[in-house]
Amino acid sequence: MDDAVAQGKTIRFSHDPELPQYEKSAIRWEWDYLQEHHGYKDLDFIGDYWYANK
């Protein structure tokens, strides 16, 4: 994740990591990490993906 952010890559998820069913899964841990360590704030649903935004 750190390398992707450092390279300016688009961060997107195939599922909404904020849904309760993902609370104890890697997709949620990745989203939490991006928020805590890289300042991401929210997600935009565009097409079939959730895009992370700062």
Backbone atoms as SQL, in Angstrom:
CREATE TABLE atoms (id INTEGER PRIMARY KEY, chain TEXT, resi INTEGER, resn TEXT, atom TEXT, x REAL, y REAL, z REAL);
INSERT INTO atoms VALUES
  (1, 'A', 1, 'MET', 'N', 0.818, -1.179, 0.000),
  (2, 'A', 1, 'MET', 'CA', 0.000, 0.000, 0.000),
  (3, 'A', 1, 'MET', 'C', 0.868, 1.251, 0.000),
  (4, 'A', 2, 'ASP', 'N', 1.920, 1.230, 0.791),
  (5, 'A', 2, 'ASP', 'CA', 2.782, 2.412, 0.879),
  (6, 'A', 2, 'ASP', 'C', 3.386, 2.760, -0.477),
  (7, 'A', 3, 'ASP', 'N', 3.847, 1.749, -1.198),
  (8, 'A', 3, 'ASP', 'CA', 4.447, 1.989, -2.517),
  (9, 'A', 3, 'ASP', 'C', 3.420, 2.549, -3.496),
  (10, 'A', 4, 'ALA', 'N', 2.219, 1.999, -3.484),
  (11, 'A', 4, 'ALA', 'CA', 1.170, 2.476, -4.393),
  (12, 'A', 4, 'ALA', 'C', 0.848, 3.941, -4.121),
  (13, 'A', 5, 'VAL', 'N', 0.744, 4.302, -2.857),
  (14, 'A', 5, 'VAL', 'CA', 0.457, 5.694, -2.500),
  (15, 'A', 5, 'VAL', 'C', 1.623, 6.584, -2.910),
  (16, 'A', 6, 'ALA', 'N', 2.851, 6.151, -2.615),
  (17, 'A', 6, 'ALA', 'CA', 4.039, 6.946, -2.943),
  (18, 'A', 6, 'ALA', 'C', 4.161, 7.181, -4.444),
  (19, 'A', 7, 'GLN', 'N', 3.707, 6.228, -5.245),
  (20, 'A', 7, 'GLN', 'CA', 3.783, 6.346, -6.698),
  (21, 'A', 7, 'GLN', 'C', 2.574, 7.079, -7.281),
  (22, 'A', 8, 'GLY', 'N', 1.659, 7.506, -6.435),
  (23, 'A', 8, 'GLY', 'CA', 0.495, 8.247, -6.900),
  (24, 'A', 8, 'GLY', 'C', -0.545, 7.405, -7.608),
  (25, 'A', 9, 'LYS', 'N', -0.539, 6.108, -7.350),
  (26, 'A', 9, 'LYS', 'CA', -1.498, 5.226, -8.012),
  (27, 'A', 9, 'LYS', 'C', -2.903, 5.421, -7.448),
  (28, 'A', 10, 'THR', 'N', -3.882, 5.144, -8.284),
  (29, 'A', 10, 'THR', 'CA', -5.277, 5.189, -7.864),
  (30, 'A', 10, 'THR', 'C', -5.542, 4.010, -6.945),
  (31, 'A', 11, 'ILE', 'N', -6.180, 4.290, -5.826),
  (32, 'A', 11, 'ILE', 'CA', -6.547, 3.236, -4.881),
  (33, 'A', 11, 'ILE', 'C', -8.035, 2.972, -5.049),
  (34, 'A', 12, 'ARG', 'N', -8.368, 1.737, -5.398),
  (35, 'A', 12, 'ARG', 'CA', -9.777, 1.390, -5.565),
  (36, 'A', 12, 'ARG', 'C', -10.040, 0.017, -4.973),
  (37, 'A', 13, 'PHE', 'N', -11.268, -0.170, -4.579),
  (38, 'A', 13, 'PHE', 'CA', -11.717, -1.417, -3.977),
  (39, 'A', 13, 'PHE', 'C', -12.860, -1.988, -4.801),
  (40, 'A', 14, 'SER', 'N', -12.917, -3.306, -4.887),
  (41, 'A', 14, 'SER', 'CA', -13.996, -3.960, -5.622),
  (42, 'A', 14, 'SER', 'C', -15.265, -4.068, -4.778),
  (43, 'A', 15, 'HIS', 'N', -15.124, -3.923, -3.458),
  (44, 'A', 15, 'HIS', 'CA', -16.256, -3.955, -2.537),
  (45, 'A', 15, 'HIS', 'C', -16.122, -2.777, -1.577),
  (46, 'A', 16, 'ASP', 'N', -17.216, -2.359, -0.993),
  (47, 'A', 16, 'ASP', 'CA', -17.204, -1.248, -0.046),
  (48, 'A', 16, 'ASP', 'C', -16.577, -1.707, 1.272),
  (49, 'A', 17, 'PRO', 'N', -15.364, -1.248, 1.586),
  (50, 'A', 17, 'PRO', 'CA', -14.696, -1.714, 2.799),
  (51, 'A', 17, 'PRO', 'C', -15.332, -1.213, 4.093),
  (52, 'A', 18, 'GLU', 'N', -16.274, -0.289, 4.009),
  (53, 'A', 18, 'GLU', 'CA', -16.916, 0.246, 5.209),
  (54, 'A', 18, 'GLU', 'C', -18.146, -0.552, 5.638),
  (55, 'A', 19, 'LEU', 'N', -18.550, -1.533, 4.842),
  (56, 'A', 19, 'LEU', 'CA', -19.707, -2.347, 5.210),
  (57, 'A', 19, 'LEU', 'C', -19.384, -3.200, 6.435),
  (58, 'A', 20, 'PRO', 'N', -20.359, -3.384, 7.328),
  (59, 'A', 20, 'PRO', 'CA', -20.127, -4.161, 8.555),
  (60, 'A', 20, 'PRO', 'C', -19.597, -5.574, 8.302),
  (61, 'A', 21, 'GLN', 'N', -19.988, -6.183, 7.206),
  (62, 'A', 21, 'GLN', 'CA', -19.552, -7.554, 6.938),
  (63, 'A', 21, 'GLN', 'C', -18.048, -7.665, 6.690),
  (64, 'A', 22, 'TYR', 'N', -17.388, -6.543, 6.409),
  (65, 'A', 22, 'TYR', 'CA', -15.945, -6.565, 6.162),
  (66, 'A', 22, 'TYR', 'C', -15.138, -6.062, 7.355),
  (67, 'A', 23, 'GLU', 'N', -15.804, -5.866, 8.503),
  (68, 'A', 23, 'GLU', 'CA', -15.156, -5.274, 9.669),
  (69, 'A', 23, 'GLU', 'C', -13.895, -6.021, 10.105),
  (70, 'A', 24, 'LYS', 'N', -13.884, -7.316, 9.975),
  (71, 'A', 24, 'LYS', 'CA', -12.731, -8.110, 10.407),
  (72, 'A', 24, 'LYS', 'C', -12.046, -8.783, 9.224),
  (73, 'A', 25, 'SER', 'N', -11.935, -8.048, 8.131),
  (74, 'A', 25, 'SER', 'CA', -11.314, -8.621, 6.937),
  (75, 'A', 25, 'SER', 'C', -10.214, -7.709, 6.410),
  (76, 'A', 26, 'ALA', 'N', -9.404, -8.250, 5.533),
  (77, 'A', 26, 'ALA', 'CA', -8.263, -7.514, 4.982),
  (78, 'A', 26, 'ALA', 'C', -8.693, -6.247, 4.251),
  (79, 'A', 27, 'ILE', 'N', -9.824, -6.284, 3.581),
  (80, 'A', 27, 'ILE', 'CA', -10.260, -5.095, 2.838),
  (81, 'A', 27, 'ILE', 'C', -10.488, -3.921, 3.798),
  (82, 'A', 28, 'ARG', 'N', -11.054, -4.183, 4.971),
  (83, 'A', 28, 'ARG', 'CA', -11.260, -3.122, 5.973),
  (84, 'A', 28, 'ARG', 'C', -9.927, -2.685, 6.558),
  (85, 'A', 29, 'TRP', 'N', -9.028, -3.635, 6.830),
  (86, 'A', 29, 'TRP', 'CA', -7.723, -3.290, 7.399),
  (87, 'A', 29, 'TRP', 'C', -6.947, -2.395, 6.446),
  (88, 'A', 30, 'GLU', 'N', -7.033, -2.687, 5.154),
  (89, 'A', 30, 'GLU', 'CA', -6.349, -1.844, 4.163),
  (90, 'A', 30, 'GLU', 'C', -6.935, -0.431, 4.156),
  (91, 'A', 31, 'TRP', 'N', -8.255, -0.330, 4.194),
  (92, 'A', 31, 'TRP', 'CA', -8.897, 0.984, 4.201),
  (93, 'A', 31, 'TRP', 'C', -8.530, 1.760, 5.474),
  (94, 'A', 32, 'ASP', 'N', -8.568, 1.106, 6.617),
  (95, 'A', 32, 'ASP', 'CA', -8.185, 1.754, 7.874),
  (96, 'A', 32, 'ASP', 'C', -6.737, 2.236, 7.814),
  (97, 'A', 33, 'TYR', 'N', -5.853, 1.426, 7.258),
  (98, 'A', 33, 'TYR', 'CA', -4.439, 1.794, 7.137),
  (99, 'A', 33, 'TYR', 'C', -4.279, 3.042, 6.265),
  (100, 'A', 34, 'LEU', 'N', -4.960, 3.068, 5.147),
  (101, 'A', 34, 'LEU', 'CA', -4.884, 4.236, 4.263),
  (102, 'A', 34, 'LEU', 'C', -5.367, 5.498, 4.972),
  (103, 'A', 35, 'GLN', 'N', -6.401, 5.387, 5.755),
  (104, 'A', 35, 'GLN', 'CA', -6.921, 6.538, 6.483),
  (105, 'A', 35, 'GLN', 'C', -5.948, 6.997, 7.568),
  (106, 'A', 36, 'GLU', 'N', -5.434, 6.062, 8.328),
  (107, 'A', 36, 'GLU', 'CA', -4.578, 6.390, 9.468),
  (108, 'A', 36, 'GLU', 'C', -3.178, 6.840, 9.067),
  (109, 'A', 37, 'HIS', 'N', -2.635, 6.272, 8.001),
  (110, 'A', 37, 'HIS', 'CA', -1.235, 6.530, 7.652),
  (111, 'A', 37, 'HIS', 'C', -1.037, 7.424, 6.432),
  (112, 'A', 38, 'HIS', 'N', -2.071, 7.567, 5.614),
  (113, 'A', 38, 'HIS', 'CA', -1.901, 8.334, 4.377),
  (114, 'A', 38, 'HIS', 'C', -2.953, 9.422, 4.178),
  (115, 'A', 39, 'GLY', 'N', -3.817, 9.622, 5.142),
  (116, 'A', 39, 'GLY', 'CA', -4.750, 10.735, 5.099),
  (117, 'A', 39, 'GLY', 'C', -5.943, 10.594, 4.170),
  (118, 'A', 40, 'TYR', 'N', -6.276, 9.369, 3.782),
  (119, 'A', 40, 'TYR', 'CA', -7.469, 9.187, 2.953),
  (120, 'A', 40, 'TYR', 'C', -8.704, 9.438, 3.802),
  (121, 'A', 41, 'LYS', 'N', -9.708, 10.055, 3.200),
  (122, 'A', 41, 'LYS', 'CA', -10.884, 10.496, 3.948),
  (123, 'A', 41, 'LYS', 'C', -12.170, 9.751, 3.616),
  (124, 'A', 42, 'ASP', 'N', -12.404, 9.484, 2.330),
  (125, 'A', 42, 'ASP', 'CA', -13.674, 8.876, 1.959),
  (126, 'A', 42, 'ASP', 'C', -13.543, 8.071, 0.682),
  (127, 'A', 43, 'LEU', 'N', -14.671, 7.463, 0.318),
  (128, 'A', 43, 'LEU', 'CA', -14.738, 6.620, -0.873),
  (129, 'A', 43, 'LEU', 'C', -15.821, 7.146, -1.808),
  (130, 'A', 44, 'ASP', 'N', -15.551, 7.089, -3.096),
  (131, 'A', 44, 'ASP', 'CA', -16.548, 7.423, -4.114),
  (132, 'A', 44, 'ASP', 'C', -16.844, 6.173, -4.920),
  (133, 'A', 45, 'PHE', 'N', -18.129, 5.852, -5.055),
  (134, 'A', 45, 'PHE', 'CA', -18.530, 4.709, -5.872),
  (135, 'A', 45, 'PHE', 'C', -18.709, 5.188, -7.303),
  (136, 'A', 46, 'ILE', 'N', -17.854, 4.703, -8.187),
  (137, 'A', 46, 'ILE', 'CA', -17.891, 5.084, -9.599),
  (138, 'A', 46, 'ILE', 'C', -17.816, 3.800, -10.420),
  (139, 'A', 47, 'GLY', 'N', -18.815, 3.584, -11.255),
  (140, 'A', 47, 'GLY', 'CA', -18.845, 2.348, -12.029),
  (141, 'A', 47, 'GLY', 'C', -19.036, 1.172, -11.086),
  (142, 'A', 48, 'ASP', 'N', -18.078, 0.264, -11.098),
  (143, 'A', 48, 'ASP', 'CA', -18.155, -0.924, -10.246),
  (144, 'A', 48, 'ASP', 'C', -17.168, -0.894, -9.090),
  (145, 'A', 49, 'TYR', 'N', -16.549, 0.248, -8.827),
  (146, 'A', 49, 'TYR', 'CA', -15.479, 0.313, -7.829),
  (147, 'A', 49, 'TYR', 'C', -15.674, 1.457, -6.847),
  (148, 'A', 50, 'TRP', 'N', -15.074, 1.315, -5.672),
  (149, 'A', 50, 'TRP', 'CA', -15.007, 2.363, -4.663),
  (150, 'A', 50, 'TRP', 'C', -13.594, 2.933, -4.711),
  (151, 'A', 51, 'TYR', 'N', -13.502, 4.234, -4.995),
  (152, 'A', 51, 'TYR', 'CA', -12.218, 4.917, -5.125),
  (153, 'A', 51, 'TYR', 'C', -11.916, 5.698, -3.857),
  (154, 'A', 52, 'ALA', 'N', -10.706, 5.527, -3.341),
  (155, 'A', 52, 'ALA', 'CA', -10.279, 6.225, -2.132),
  (156, 'A', 52, 'ALA', 'C', -9.863, 7.650, -2.470),
  (157, 'A', 53, 'ASN', 'N', -10.251, 8.589, -1.602),
  (158, 'A', 53, 'ASN', 'CA', -9.947, 10.011, -1.795),
  (159, 'A', 53, 'ASN', 'C', -9.293, 10.595, -0.559),
  (160, 'A', 54, 'LYS', 'N', -8.417, 11.554, -0.809),
  (161, 'A', 54, 'LYS', 'CA', -7.787, 12.286, 0.305),
  (162, 'A', 54, 'LYS', 'C', -8.573, 13.536, 0.589);
